[in-house]
């Protein structure tokens, strides 16, 4: 959130700091603290007397803003409950996700089958909890991998873009690659790849989903990097002969980090939705494993209990992640309501 | 303007061609049509000669080099021939004919759903932005948030289940499966009425899914426009809030939406795939699911070509809209 246009003189800052109690006014306190860190060693005799007043660090500020929103709390509590259910679920259920109880097929919730049994005699409670585990692992894994891929492609394309002819060609190539991925519905390509890779292990689902999810984020990151490359401090670093890799990690990534964090959070829910859709049509998670999409596949309209539990768990999972993501976005965005003084 | 559109069009044609070729090569190298030909349960092996002949006439012989098969397929593509369906279906139906009968069924869904969804999303998004923090804004934002958190199959299930509950309660409901009723005489008023009734639920699903994401984007772009200088100038000249928004704001807010629309058709295709599967419509979506499951290389490539053309048309349309809306491009 460091705004390059926002340059205050140290005199102003000192005056502000003197008139502001950081405890009562954390935002302003931190903003003042920022100016302080960005000009290290500037005018020692002016600052020395005021150094005693401590200001909030950026992380602390973010934490406070995040925790201030109710939706963040809702999201965190639901998500924590779901994770606990996924972890401890297998200790509770009486029937395994693949144990067939055909005698009770298509019966509603009972003492033995807490959420009922589907047409094939499979216990819905056990399957939902097992599916929740797989969906969680796939969602979180895919989100991290997607962000990494998008970061790599986006930054390289944005950084290289104005570095002579070859840079422009490389940038153009990457942009067209992104567009190419957007032309074919990724669902079709996922359906092509998934059965082949599933033969090895279900974990292949993570790189597969990530491979088709990084494009839009990469486009945004490229645009952001292009703006940053033109700023004075990146130019200065370049003229000082700093290695491009170091410039990227030290000057560019910290500036786009907030966006990446939000995108990773929301990417978890996107990955879960993608995996569910794919499993639902039978091209996702295969037999020895079960995901929420596979559980939904056995729906029966005349017996709502066959699909409501997995759908509810899925909705709770995605909604809780989205709530946290939105709260994070609000916390990181200086123009949003949560940063009001 | 014409130059701008023709350059864009050329890029899209190249992109569509590359995408389809890429998909053909992928399908041809990843799928094993010969395994479908020799099911493991077969007691007597198919004679080698017969098998080779079978695979060669369909241009799916794994012994032929990949690029030779690709060249054959390309030759057919230039003549307007997409090859024949393979897999367990032995009747060699041309993929083109198969697509021709199925495209109207799918396109009906996609076009109706996208048009209604876009219109609804734009109106809701704009109203939410203009009347920020009103009851309507809160309700529509919450609904969009909720819908975007559900996968399409769950939205379909909710709609179908609601219909079922109404049907159980009142005895009147919409048909949940099949787009046409084969028992009714084709072309009769009864049959047409059934078709329209069958179209309602799938359209609701697709329109809801589209409207949810469009309204969000529209809200963001409209909020940007509302804070802009030219709108303040327009208000300062004495235009009322509504007039200023209609004459200056709406146009600028729609420009970024055009680019989003171009790639949203891919999403509509995925959505219609679930709809076709769960409402039992014999459209492109069902065809591609069975084609991939049966290792039908030509059929899969044909569907990818269709989606690429669909994206191409919508992207061109979006560019055209952008050219019409944005005076800076003209």
Interface residues (C-beta under 8 A of the other chain):
Chain A: X176 X179 X180 X182 X183 X184 X185 X186 X187 X188 X189 X191 X192 X193 X195 X196 X269 X273 X276 X277 X280 X281 X282 X283 X293 X296 X299 X301 X302 X304 X307 X311 X314 X315 X318 X319 X322
Chain B: X15 X16 X18 X19 X22 X23 X26 X27 X30 X31 X145 X146 X148 X149 X150 X151 X152 X153 X154 X157 X158 X160 X161 X164 X176 X263 X266 X267 X269 X270 X273 X274 X277 X288 X289 X292 X293 X300 X303 X304 X307 X308 X311 X312
